[in-house]
Amino acid sequence: MSWKERILKLCESAQFFPGARSAEIAQIKTSLGVCLPAALEELLRESNGVEGEYGLGLIWSLDRIIRENTEFRQNPDFPELYMPFDHLLFFADAGNGDQFAYAIQAGQIRRPDIFVWNHEEDSRTCCAPSLDQYLERWLTGELLL
């Protein structure tokens, strides 16, 4: 079953976009120094970003992934406010300031787990064992923030 089919089963109002090309996907490695996990790359090849109800960023576009991660890593005010962000790859947001991410270890994403970064507490908590489970838990309301 395609990612679009899986997501539409959970969110009929999901919006999809033209899939990302290989050159666009390669920009992640160039810009952020990390390769996308297989599941996220596969999803982005089907749709370069997915919006849920009210424009919620279920999965960001590649451009937004690069922009948001770069801003978080380079913001001069953040070291005083938060732990470093260079060990996370943000790819979605909760619409309330919290964001979803993969953990980066030695420049690679070694585990499929999804973490949520709480912007008020600066906590990073595992919320799903995979991208598929993140989408299911988030879209069914099982995952509450």
N, C-alpha and C positions, 0 to 999 in steps of 0.2 A: 504494500500500500504506500502511496506517495505521501510526502509530508503535507501537501495541500489537502489530501483526502483525510488524513489524521486530524489536522487542525480544524477542518470544516465540520467534522463530527462533533467537535467540542465547542466550536464558535462559528455559527452560521454567518455572522457578520464580518468575519475576517477578510481583510483586503490583502491581495497578493500583487506582486510587481514582476516585471521581466527578470528572469534569472541572471545571476552574476556570471560574468565570463572569467575564464582562467586568469587573464591578465589582471582583472580587478581583485581576484582572490590572492594573487601573488603580492599585491600591494600591502597586505597585512604583514607578511614576513618582512618586507622592506621597511615599512613604517613603524611596526611595533616589535619586530624581532621574534615573532612567534608564529608558528603555523596553526591554522584553524584545526580544531578537532574534526574528525571525519563526519560526525553527525551534523554539526553546524555547517560545514562546507557543503554537504549534500543538500541540506535545506536551502542554503543561500543560492545554490545552483538552480533550484526550482523557483525560488522567489527571493529576490534581493531585498529582504525585509518583509515583515508581516505585521500588519496593524490589526489590533483587536477593536472591540467596541470603544467608541469615543476617541479613536486615534491612539489607543494605548500601544506602546512599542513592544509587542510580544517578542519580536526578533528585529533588531535594528538592521538597517542596510549596512553594507561594507563601509561606505563613506562615514556613516554615523559611528560605527564601531571604531574606526580609526580616529575620528575627531574627538569622541568622548574619552577614549583611553589616553590620547595624547594630552588633552586638557587636564585630566586628573593627574597624570604623571608629571606635568610641567607647571602646574599652578603654583606660584611662589608662596601663596598663603597656606596651602594644604599641609606642608610638613609640621606646621605649628598646631594644626587642628586634628589631623588624622595620621594613622599608621600609613606606611608607603603603599602605593597602589600598583607598583610595577610587578607584583606577583599575582595580579588578577587581570583577566581579560573580560571586561564588561561587554555584554551583547544585548541587554534588554533592561527595561526599567519597569517599576511597579506603578508609576504615575504619582507617587507620593514623595519622591526623592530617593527612595531605595532602589538598588540596582542589582541585577543578576549577573553572575560571572563564573567563568572557569578559573581554577587555580593554575598558575604557571609555576613550574619548578625547573630551574636550570634552562630557561628558554623554551621549555616544551610543556604541553598540556598532557600529563601522564595519566590522569584519571578522568572519567566522564562525569564526575560529580558536579552539580551546580550549587553555587553558593549565593546567598543573598547578603549584600552589604547594607547595613542599617545606617543611614546617614546621620541619625541623631546620636547613636551610641558608638558609632564606628566599629560595630561588631560585624563579623563575617561568619555566617552560619551555613552549614550544609543544609540545603532544603530539598534536594532531589538527587537520586543516583544517576540520572541521565537527562539528556535534553528532552527525550520523549516524556519522561515522568514529570519534568518541570512543566512542560506544556499542559499535560493532563491535570496535574495538581493545581496549577495556577488557574486554568480555565474552568475547572469544576468547583473552585472555591475551597478545595481541601487545604491549599496553601494560603494561610492568612498572615498578614504582616501588620 
